[in-house]
Amino acid sequence: MKPRQVKSWIIPDAGADSVCATEDVSEVYERPYNENNPVICPDESPRQLIGEKREPYIDKQGTGHTDYGYTRNGTADVFMISEPLGGKREVIVKDRHTRMEWAEVIKYIAEDMYPEADRLTLIRDNLSAHKRSALYGITNRNGHGES
């Protein structure tokens, strides 16, 4: 069998921190749906934007030809905001991948997507850019942020 046709997987080692975090998240997902306290899962994925160096073409025999060379056209950060129990999702694209962009997305969720909610439960990963302290930088709570 050819290597690319072999299905394989790796079971990661789960340390105590990972198991504890997984149990916490599992308990949240077992809650009944509550529109006043929606469970929101914001996640992001940085993407490289590329373009063609040469236009692809189809020859007289009908064979498509694509040049493997490409031009780099920058990057973007794609945020997926999902509410699994409510069946909602939304995508936001930002130019950069920083903690302030993450904070702006969280602000958008709270103020524009769920302004009537009493409380939001966020399921987020431990990415270094996902710091609650970034929220203070975009609000007027501490008197120094932007609104």
Secondary structure, DSSP 8 states (H G I E B T S, - for coil): --GGG----------HHHHHHHHHHHHHHTS---TTS-EEEEEEEEEEEEEESS--EE-TTS-EE--S-EEEEEEEEEEEEEETTTTEEEEEEES--SHHHHHHHHHHIIIII-TT-S--EE-----TT--THHHHHHSSTTSSS--
